[in-house]
Amino acid sequence: MKKSHAWPGAGVTAVALSSLLVACGGGEDGPQAVEIQFAAVAGEQPIACNSTVRLGRDNAEATLKDLRFYISNAALLRADGSEVPITLAGNDNWNLTVGQDRVTLIDLENATGACPSATGTAATQAVLKGRVPAGSYTGVRMTLGVPFALNHSLWSDPASAKPPLDIQAMSWSWQGGRKFAKIEVTQPAGASPAWSAPTFNFHLGSTGCQGNPVTGTQVSYCNAPNRMDFTLPAFDPATQRVGVDLRALLAAADITANAGGALGCMSGGTDPECQLLFDAIGVDWKSDGSGTGLPVNGGAGQVLFRAISK
């Protein structure tokens, strides 16, 4: 996308989206193309599968092992706060639309370096693409997660799990759902001091679900949906990307050790490492398992996603 136009943000005069996006091939009056780019960062440092960065409570050396997540029902925001859904271009390996539900898989690993080829993919996807009506917009809102109606199916069943919901590495063994996010960091070669647990995982997904597609019983409810809503109220896709900030996510966590339960946090209701991570994504979680799994204040306090310059 050309950078000759600006979206309105704080202190910026509104510019019609039709003007912004004519350069992307749309007409003045018809739907206009929009692209939202994502980038993996640790603070101000770009990161990839071959990167070594310092993360966590103790600023430990770490290497990215996996970074994939589902974004659903993305929408642009008007100045009055109303949402305009982004219509995805079509169903393919990265995007799926069923009724009003829209899902895109963002994949920022490439199965090289510390990102294992056995579970990763060489292909990557860092852009959410779609179309919106011509107009003036100020920001973007979206959800980290798969909508309930699409989430609970067997990844291996082509009749019910269309791409990109058919990836085994993103399947969730608890009632046939999906890992909404699969974020993993690992100990780099020669790290000193050595980690007592070699990998720190953050797998986000719904828990406490009733029903099981493995046994042919439809899932009817989840005690903790664990979908994360977030808004970037002043966002210009011509000059900005959505930064996925692992330093901010893991800032309070000891990534070198396992305090109990699964390695890192896999959304378990009593896993001692989940509190810090759920606080960072703005989703209600409580150590006694009574958390609602709902966004707190609409996700206003989340620190995982932020606007960064291209």
C-alpha positions as CSV (number, residue, x, y, z in Angstrom):
1,M,0.0,0.0,0.0
2,K,1.4,3.4,-0.9
3,K,2.1,5.8,2.0
4,S,0.9,9.0,0.4
5,H,-2.2,9.3,2.6
6,A,-2.8,9.3,6.3
7,W,-5.6,8.0,8.4
8,P,-7.0,10.3,11.0
9,G,-5.6,9.8,14.5
10,A,-5.3,11.9,17.5
11,G,-4.8,15.5,16.4
12,V,-5.0,14.6,12.7
13,T,-7.6,15.9,10.3
14,A,-9.8,13.1,9.0
15,V,-9.1,11.9,5.5
16,A,-11.7,9.9,3.5
17,L,-10.7,6.3,3.2
18,S,-11.7,6.4,-0.4
19,S,-8.9,8.9,-0.9
20,L,-6.5,6.8,1.0
21,L,-7.2,3.5,-0.8
22,V,-7.7,4.6,-4.5
23,A,-4.0,3.8,-4.8
24,C,-4.8,0.2,-3.9
25,G,-7.1,-0.2,-6.9
26,G,-10.5,0.8,-5.6
27,G,-12.9,3.4,-7.1
28,E,-14.0,6.6,-5.5
29,D,-17.5,5.3,-4.7
30,G,-17.1,1.5,-4.4
31,P,-15.6,-0.7,-1.7
32,Q,-11.9,0.0,-1.0
33,A,-9.1,-2.4,-0.3
34,V,-7.5,-2.3,3.2
35,E,-4.4,-4.1,4.5
36,I,-3.4,-4.4,8.1
37,Q,0.1,-5.7,8.6
38,F,1.4,-7.4,11.8
39,A,5.0,-7.6,13.0
40,A,6.7,-9.5,15.8
41,V,8.7,-7.3,18.1
42,A,10.3,-7.3,21.5
43,G,10.0,-3.7,22.6
44,E,11.5,-1.8,19.7
45,Q,13.5,-4.8,18.3
46,P,12.1,-6.9,15.4
47,I,12.2,-10.6,16.1
48,A,12.1,-13.8,14.0
49,C,12.8,-17.5,14.4
50,N,16.5,-16.9,14.3
51,S,16.5,-13.9,16.7
52,T,17.9,-13.9,20.2
53,V,16.3,-11.3,22.4
54,R,16.0,-10.6,26.1
55,L,12.6,-11.3,27.6
56,G,10.8,-11.8,30.9
57,R,11.1,-10.7,34.5
58,D,14.9,-11.3,34.6
59,N,15.6,-10.1,31.1
60,A,16.8,-13.6,30.0
61,E,18.1,-14.5,26.6
62,A,15.4,-16.2,24.6
63,T,14.7,-17.3,21.0
64,L,11.4,-17.3,19.3
65,K,10.0,-20.8,18.7
66,D,6.4,-20.2,17.5
67,L,4.2,-17.2,16.9
68,R,0.8,-17.9,15.3
69,F,-2.7,-16.6,16.2
70,Y,-6.2,-16.2,14.9
71,I,-7.7,-12.8,14.4
72,S,-11.5,-12.6,14.0
73,N,-14.2,-10.1,13.0
74,A,-11.8,-7.2,12.4
75,A,-13.5,-3.8,11.9
76,L,-12.5,-0.3,11.2
77,L,-13.7,2.5,13.5
78,R,-15.4,5.7,12.6
79,A,-14.9,8.9,14.6
80,D,-18.2,8.3,16.4
81,G,-16.9,4.9,17.6
82,S,-19.1,2.8,15.3
83,E,-17.6,-0.3,13.6
84,V,-17.5,-1.1,9.9
85,P,-16.6,-4.8,9.4
86,I,-13.7,-5.6,7.1
87,T,-15.0,-8.1,4.5
88,L,-12.3,-10.6,3.7
89,A,-11.3,-11.2,0.1
90,G,-12.4,-14.8,0.1
91,N,-11.8,-18.2,1.7
92,D,-8.3,-19.6,1.3
93,N,-5.5,-21.1,3.3
94,W,-5.4,-18.0,5.6
95,N,-8.9,-16.7,5.7
96,L,-12.4,-18.0,6.3
97,T,-15.8,-16.3,6.3
98,V,-18.9,-18.2,7.4
99,G,-22.0,-16.1,7.8
100,Q,-21.0,-13.0,9.8
101,D,-17.9,-14.7,11.3
102,R,-14.6,-13.8,9.7
103,V,-11.2,-15.4,10.7
104,T,-7.7,-14.8,9.6
105,L,-4.6,-16.8,10.7
106,I,-1.6,-14.6,11.2
107,D,1.6,-16.8,11.1
108,L,4.9,-15.1,12.0
109,E,7.0,-18.2,12.2
110,N,8.7,-19.8,9.2
111,A,9.9,-23.2,10.4
112,T,13.6,-22.1,10.4
113,G,16.0,-21.5,13.3
114,A,14.4,-22.4,16.6
115,C,11.0,-22.7,15.0
116,P,10.6,-26.4,14.4
117,S,9.9,-27.6,10.8
118,A,7.9,-30.6,12.2
119,T,5.1,-28.4,13.5
120,G,5.7,-25.1,11.7
121,T,5.3,-23.9,8.1
122,A,7.6,-22.3,5.7
123,A,4.8,-20.1,4.5
124,T,4.0,-17.1,6.5
125,Q,1.1,-14.6,6.7
126,A,1.6,-11.2,8.2
127,V,-1.3,-9.3,6.6
128,L,-5.0,-9.1,7.1
129,K,-6.6,-8.1,3.8
130,G,-10.1,-7.1,2.9
131,R,-12.5,-4.4,1.8
132,V,-14.6,-1.7,3.4
133,P,-17.0,0.9,2.1
134,A,-15.5,4.3,1.2
135,G,-15.5,6.6,4.2
136,S,-13.5,8.2,7.0
137,Y,-12.0,6.0,9.7
138,T,-9.9,6.5,12.8
139,G,-8.8,3.1,14.0
140,V,-9.3,-0.6,14.1
141,R,-10.9,-3.2,16.5
142,M,-10.5,-6.9,16.4
143,T,-10.6,-10.1,18.5
144,L,-7.8,-12.5,19.2
145,G,-9.5,-15.9,18.9
146,V,-11.9,-18.0,16.8
147,P,-15.6,-17.3,17.1
148,F,-17.5,-19.9,19.1
149,A,-19.6,-21.1,16.1
150,L,-16.4,-22.0,14.2
151,N,-14.1,-23.1,17.0
152,H,-15.3,-26.5,18.2
153,S,-14.7,-28.9,15.4
154,L,-12.1,-31.6,14.7
155,W,-9.1,-30.1,12.9
156,S,-8.8,-33.2,10.7
157,D,-12.5,-33.2,9.5
158,P,-12.6,-31.3,6.2
159,A,-16.4,-31.1,6.4
160,S,-16.3,-29.0,9.5
161,A,-12.8,-27.5,9.7
162,K,-12.1,-25.4,6.7
163,P,-8.7,-23.7,6.3
164,P,-7.2,-22.1,8.2
165,L,-8.9,-24.1,11.0
166,D,-7.4,-27.4,9.8
167,I,-3.9,-27.0,11.2
168,Q,-2.9,-29.7,13.7
169,A,-0.4,-27.5,15.5
170,M,-3.2,-25.0,16.3
171,S,-5.7,-27.6,17.4
172,W,-6.8,-27.7,21.1
173,S,-7.2,-31.1,22.6
174,W,-9.8,-29.7,25.0
175,Q,-13.2,-30.3,23.3
176,G,-11.9,-29.9,19.8
177,G,-11.3,-26.2,19.8
178,R,-8.3,-24.1,18.6
179,K,-5.3,-22.5,20.1
180,F,-6.3,-18.9,19.6
181,A,-2.6,-18.0,20.0
182,K,0.5,-20.2,20.0
183,I,3.4,-18.2,21.4
184,E,6.5,-20.0,22.4
185,V,10.0,-18.9,23.3
186,T,12.9,-21.2,24.1
187,Q,16.4,-21.2,25.6
188,P,19.0,-20.3,23.0
189,A,22.1,-22.4,22.5
190,G,24.7,-21.7,25.2
191,A,22.4,-19.6,27.3
192,S,23.9,-18.8,30.7
193,P,22.5,-19.4,33.2
194,A,20.6,-22.4,31.6
195,W,16.9,-22.5,31.9
196,S,15.5,-25.0,34.3
197,A,12.5,-25.5,31.9
198,P,13.6,-25.4,28.2
199,T,10.6,-23.7,26.7
200,F,8.0,-21.2,27.9
201,N,4.6,-21.5,26.2
202,F,1.6,-19.3,26.0
203,H,-1.3,-21.2,24.4
204,L,-4.6,-19.2,24.6
205,G,-7.8,-21.1,24.1
206,S,-11.3,-21.7,25.6
207,T,-11.5,-23.9,28.7
208,G,-14.2,-25.6,30.7
209,C,-16.2,-26.4,27.6
210,Q,-19.2,-28.6,27.7
211,G,-19.5,-31.3,25.0
212,N,-16.9,-33.0,22.8
213,P,-16.9,-33.3,19.0
214,V,-14.5,-36.3,19.4
215,T,-17.4,-38.3,20.8
216,G,-20.0,-36.6,18.5
217,T,-21.4,-34.3,21.2
218,Q,-21.6,-30.7,20.1
219,V,-19.9,-28.2,22.4
220,S,-22.6,-25.9,23.9
221,Y,-20.8,-23.7,26.3
222,C,-17.3,-22.8,27.7
223,N,-16.9,-21.5,31.2
224,A,-13.9,-19.4,30.1
225,P,-14.1,-18.3,26.4
226,N,-10.7,-16.5,26.7
227,R,-11.1,-14.4,23.6
228,M,-9.2,-11.2,23.7
229,D,-10.8,-8.0,22.2
230,F,-8.5,-5.1,21.5
231,T,-8.8,-1.6,19.9
232,L,-6.2,0.6,18.4
233,P,-8.2,3.9,18.4
234,A,-5.7,5.9,16.3
235,F,-4.3,3.6,13.6
236,D,-3.0,4.4,10.1
237,P,-2.4,1.3,8.0
238,A,-0.5,3.4,5.4
239,T,2.2,4.2,7.9
240,Q,1.7,1.8,10.8
241,R,1.6,-1.9,11.5
242,V,0.2,-3.9,14.5
243,G,3.2,-4.8,16.6
244,V,3.0,-8.1,18.5
245,D,5.1,-7.2,21.5
246,L,6.5,-10.3,23.3
247,R,8.5,-8.2,25.7
248,A,5.4,-6.5,27.0
249,L,3.5,-9.8,27.1
250,L,6.2,-11.6,29.1
251,A,7.5,-8.7,31.2
252,A,6.4,-10.0,34.6
253,A,7.0,-13.8,33.9
254,D,10.0,-15.9,34.7
255,I,10.3,-17.6,31.3
256,T,13.3,-19.8,32.4
257,A,11.4,-21.9,34.9
258,N,8.1,-23.7,35.4
259,A,6.2,-22.7,38.5
260,G,3.7,-25.6,38.2
261,G,1.2,-27.1,35.8
262,A,2.0,-27.0,32.1
263,L,5.2,-25.3,30.8
264,G,4.3,-21.7,30.8
265,C,0.6,-21.0,30.6
266,M,-1.9,-23.1,28.5
267,S,-4.9,-21.3,29.8
268,G,-5.5,-23.7,32.7
269,G,-7.8,-22.3,35.4
270,T,-5.3,-22.8,38.2
271,D,-1.9,-22.6,36.4
272,P,0.2,-20.2,38.5
273,E,1.9,-18.6,35.5
274,C,-1.4,-17.6,33.8
275,Q,-2.3,-14.7,36.0
276,L,0.5,-12.5,34.7
277,L,-0.1,-13.3,31.1
278,F,-3.9,-12.9,31.2
279,D,-3.3,-9.6,32.9
280,A,-1.2,-8.6,30.0
281,I,-3.9,-9.5,27.4
282,G,-6.7,-7.9,29.4
283,V,-8.8,-11.1,30.0
284,D,-10.3,-12.0,33.4
285,W,-8.5,-15.0,35.0
286,K,-8.4,-16.0,38.7
287,S,-6.1,-18.5,40.4
288,D,-9.1,-20.3,42.0
289,G,-10.5,-21.1,38.5
290,S,-13.4,-18.6,38.8
291,G,-12.2,-16.2,36.1
292,T,-14.9,-15.4,33.5
293,G,-12.5,-15.6,30.6
294,L,-14.0,-12.3,29.3
295,P,-12.2,-9.1,28.3
296,V,-11.7,-6.6,31.1
297,N,-12.9,-3.1,30.2
298,G,-13.1,-4.2,26.5
299,G,-9.4,-5.1,26.5
300,A,-8.3,-1.5,27.2
301,G,-5.5,-2.6,29.4
302,Q,-3.9,-5.2,27.0
303,V,-0.2,-4.7,26.1
304,L,0.4,-7.4,23.5
305,F,-0.8,-5.4,20.5
306,R,0.1,-1.8,19.7
307,A,0.6,0.5,16.7
308,I,4.2,0.7,15.4
309,S,5.7,2.5,12.4
310,K,6.3,0.7,9.2
